[in-house]
Amino acid sequence: MIDFTEEQIERYSRHILLQDVGVEGQEKINNGRVLVVGAGGLGAPVLLYLAAAGVGTLGIIDGDVVDLSNLQRQVIHFTPDVGKSKVQSAKEKIHLINPDVKVITHYDLFGADNAFDLIKDYDFVVDGTDNFPVKFLINDACVLAGKPFSHGGILRFEGQTFTYLPGNACYRCIFHSPPPPNAVPTCSQAGVLGAIAGMLGTIQAAEALKYLVGVGELLTNKLLIFNAKSMQFRTVNLNHNPACPVCGENPTITELVESEQAVCELKKKN
């Protein structure tokens, strides 16, 4: 049991006042471990809110550096951070918000060779990527390892998200396989309204916190879709697909395999 200091009680007082959270729920948050894949548009608000909430350990993996074009939506990075690795920039802001949070950074790409090692010590994984092959890789790694995760995707004025729990519908149950390279534009090709990243990222952060506390209904077997132009939200019910290649009755995916990635999205570390 965590022996909260007076400062911590004040910091988390608005959580502790919640009947569904309280001291016990805050203790679960403080003991929680969440890995965020990508410190960009989605990862930025996710990391900010999880840090503010007091998640005990935050892991960040991103192999990119801060670019001026990122600042329109990636709110964890500031103008002086341009040229700095995103994981280092994010770590600095997290410690400014909450110095009690332990931050583990990985200045690297999420790949088949490191996926299992990266996710094994975490309670929950957040997909904050803008890359279809990596999204499927996150899904496959989490399904095979039995790890819950939050999927998120944004483009132009739209966003979508769902939460995977073992035994329920996964990303491949819905979409099966990555689209051919360049068949679907990315944010860097088609653009995205900056605030969309914040809207979806905060939903993903809420899902992670709900999972850690064990409260409320998660977006399991549900795909939440919104369009900010009309400000309409809708939820599509999902079913576990018995023919799914990774979580179905006769899976054909039993190990991790990387698909071709769009060149514009690959910015390897120096």
C-alpha positions in Angstrom: 0.0 0.0 0.0 1.3 3.5 -0.9 1.7 5.9 2.0 0.7 9.1 0.2 2.4 12.3 1.3 0.4 15.4 2.0 1.7 16.8 -1.3 0.5 13.8 -3.2 -2.9 13.9 -1.5 -3.3 17.5 -2.6 -2.0 16.7 -6.1 -4.5 13.8 -6.6 -7.3 15.3 -4.5 -9.7 15.5 -7.4 -9.3 11.8 -8.1 -9.5 10.8 -4.5 -12.8 12.7 -4.2 -14.3 10.5 -6.9 -16.4 7.7 -5.4 -15.2 5.3 -8.2 -11.5 6.2 -7.7 -10.7 7.2 -4.1 -7.5 6.4 -2.4 -7.5 2.8 -3.6 -8.0 3.8 -7.2 -5.3 6.4 -7.0 -3.0 3.8 -5.6 -3.7 1.5 -8.6 -2.8 4.4 -10.9 0.4 5.1 -9.0 1.4 1.5 -9.3 0.4 1.3 -13.0 2.8 0.9 -15.9 1.8 2.1 -19.4 3.8 1.9 -22.6 3.0 4.6 -25.2 4.1 3.8 -28.7 4.8 7.1 -30.4 5.3 10.5 -28.8 3.5 12.4 -31.6 0.0 13.7 -32.1 -1.8 11.0 -30.1 1.1 10.1 -27.7 1.5 13.7 -26.6 -1.9 14.2 -24.9 -1.9 10.6 -23.7 1.5 11.1 -21.9 0.5 14.5 -20.5 -2.7 13.2 -18.9 -1.3 9.9 -17.7 1.6 11.8 -16.1 -0.7 14.3 -14.5 -2.9 11.5 -13.2 0.2 9.9 -11.5 0.7 6.7 -13.5 3.8 5.3 -11.8 5.8 4.3 -14.8 5.5 5.6 -18.3 7.4 3.9 -21.2 7.9 5.9 -24.4 9.2 4.5 -27.7 9.8 6.8 -30.7 12.6 6.9 -33.2 11.9 10.4 -34.4 13.1 13.9 -33.6 10.9 17.0 -33.1 10.2 18.8 -36.4 8.6 22.3 -36.7 5.6 20.8 -38.5 4.9 18.6 -35.4 4.1 21.5 -33.2 0.7 22.2 -34.7 -0.7 19.1 -32.8 2.1 17.4 -30.8 1.5 19.5 -27.7 4.1 17.9 -25.5 6.9 19.4 -27.6 7.8 23.1 -27.7 9.6 25.3 -30.2 13.0 25.0 -28.5 12.7 21.2 -28.8 13.0 21.2 -32.6 15.8 18.8 -33.4 15.6 17.0 -30.1 14.5 13.4 -29.8 10.8 13.1 -29.1 11.3 10.7 -26.2 13.7 13.1 -24.5 11.5 16.1 -25.1 8.4 14.2 -23.7 10.4 13.0 -20.7 11.3 16.5 -19.8 7.7 17.7 -19.9 6.4 14.7 -17.9 8.9 15.5 -15.1 7.8 19.1 -15.1 4.2 18.0 -14.7 4.9 15.3 -12.2 8.4 14.5 -10.9 7.1 11.4 -9.2 6.6 9.6 -12.5 9.3 7.2 -13.6 9.9 7.6 -17.4 11.6 4.9 -19.5 12.6 6.1 -22.9 13.4 4.1 -26.0 14.8 6.1 -28.9 14.0 3.4 -31.4 11.4 2.1 -33.7 8.8 -0.4 -32.5 9.6 -3.6 -34.5 9.2 -7.4 -34.6 12.7 -7.7 -33.0 11.9 -5.7 -29.9 8.1 -5.7 -29.5 7.8 -8.5 -26.9 10.7 -7.2 -24.8 9.1 -3.7 -24.9 5.6 -4.6 -23.8 6.3 -7.4 -21.3 6.7 -5.3 -18.2 3.7 -3.0 -18.8 0.0 -3.3 -17.7 -1.4 -1.5 -20.7 -0.1 -0.3 -24.2 -1.3 2.7 -26.1 -1.0 2.8 -29.9 -0.1 6.4 -30.8 1.3 5.7 -34.2 0.6 7.0 -37.7 1.7 3.9 -39.5 -0.5 1.0 -40.5 2.2 -1.8 -40.4 3.2 -0.7 -36.9 -0.5 -0.7 -35.7 -0.8 -4.3 -36.9 2.5 -5.1 -35.2 1.3 -3.6 -31.9 -1.9 -5.6 -32.2 -0.2 -8.9 -33.0 2.3 -8.5 -30.2 -0.3 -7.6 -27.6 -2.7 -10.4 -28.7 0.1 -13.0 -28.6 1.4 -11.7 -25.3 -2.1 -11.3 -23.8 -1.7 -7.5 -23.2 -4.5 -5.0 -23.3 -4.0 -2.0 -25.5 -5.8 1.1 -26.9 -5.9 1.6 -30.7 -6.1 5.1 -32.0 -6.1 6.6 -35.5 -6.6 10.1 -36.9 -6.8 11.7 -40.3 -8.0 15.1 -41.5 -11.1 15.8 -39.3 -11.7 12.2 -38.1 -10.6 9.9 -35.4 -11.3 6.3 -34.3 -10.4 4.2 -31.3 -11.1 1.0 -29.5 -9.7 -1.0 -26.6 -8.5 -4.5 -26.8 -8.8 -7.0 -23.9 -7.6 -10.6 -24.3 -10.4 -12.8 -25.6 -12.2 -9.9 -27.4 -12.2 -8.4 -30.9 -8.7 -7.3 -32.0 -7.5 -4.9 -34.7 -7.2 -7.8 -37.2 -10.8 -8.9 -36.4 -11.8 -5.6 -37.9 -9.3 -4.8 -40.6 -7.5 -8.1 -41.2 -4.3 -6.8 -42.8 -2.5 -3.6 -43.6 -3.4 -1.7 -46.8 -0.9 -1.7 -49.6 1.8 1.0 -49.2 0.6 4.4 -50.2 -3.0 3.1 -50.7 -4.2 5.2 -47.7 -2.7 8.6 -47.0 -1.0 9.4 -43.7 -1.3 12.6 -41.7 1.9 13.8 -43.3 0.4 13.3 -46.7 -3.3 14.4 -46.2 -3.1 16.6 -43.2 -4.9 16.6 -39.9 -6.7 19.2 -37.7 -4.4 19.6 -34.7 -7.1 19.5 -32.1 -8.3 16.1 -33.4 -5.1 14.5 -31.9 -6.0 16.0 -28.6 -9.6 14.8 -28.7 -8.7 11.2 -29.5 -5.6 11.1 -27.3 -7.5 12.2 -24.2 -10.0 9.4 -24.9 -7.2 6.9 -25.0 -5.7 8.3 -21.8 -9.1 7.9 -20.1 -9.3 4.3 -21.3 -5.9 3.5 -19.8 -6.8 5.1 -16.5 -10.2 3.3 -16.4 -8.4 0.0 -17.0 -5.8 0.6 -14.3 -8.5 1.6 -11.7 -11.0 -1.1 -12.9 -13.9 1.3 -13.3 -16.5 1.9 -16.0 -17.0 0.4 -19.4 -14.0 0.2 -21.8 -14.3 0.5 -25.6 -14.0 -3.3 -25.8 -15.8 -4.8 -28.9 -16.7 -1.2 -29.8 -15.2 1.1 -32.4 -15.7 4.8 -31.5 -15.6 7.0 -34.5 -16.0 10.8 -34.6 -16.0 13.5 -37.2 -15.1 17.0 -35.9 -16.6 18.8 -38.9 -20.1 17.8 -37.8 -19.0 16.9 -34.2 -20.8 13.6 -34.5 -19.7 10.6 -32.5 -20.9 7.0 -33.2 -20.0 3.6 -31.8 -19.9 0.5 -34.0 -20.3 -2.8 -32.2 -17.6 -5.3 -33.0 -17.5 -9.1 -32.9 -14.6 -11.4 -32.3 -13.9 -13.0 -35.6 -13.3 -16.8 -35.3 -11.4 -16.7 -38.6 -9.1 -13.9 -37.4 -5.5 -14.8 -38.4 -4.1 -13.9 -35.0 -6.8 -14.5 -32.4 -9.1 -16.8 -34.2 -9.8 -20.5 -33.8 -7.0 -21.5 -36.2 -4.5 -18.7 -36.1 -2.0 -18.4 -38.9 0.0 -15.6 -37.3 2.0 -17.2 -34.4 5.0 -14.9 -34.6 5.7 -11.3 -35.4 6.4 -10.3 -39.0 6.9 -6.7 -40.2 5.1 -5.4 -43.2 6.5 -2.7 -45.6 6.2 0.8 -44.2 5.6 4.1 -46.0 9.0 5.8 -46.6 7.7 9.2 -45.5 7.0 7.8 -42.0 10.4 6.2 -41.5 12.8 8.6 -39.8 15.4 6.5 -38.2 17.6 7.8 -35.4 21.0 9.2 -36.3 
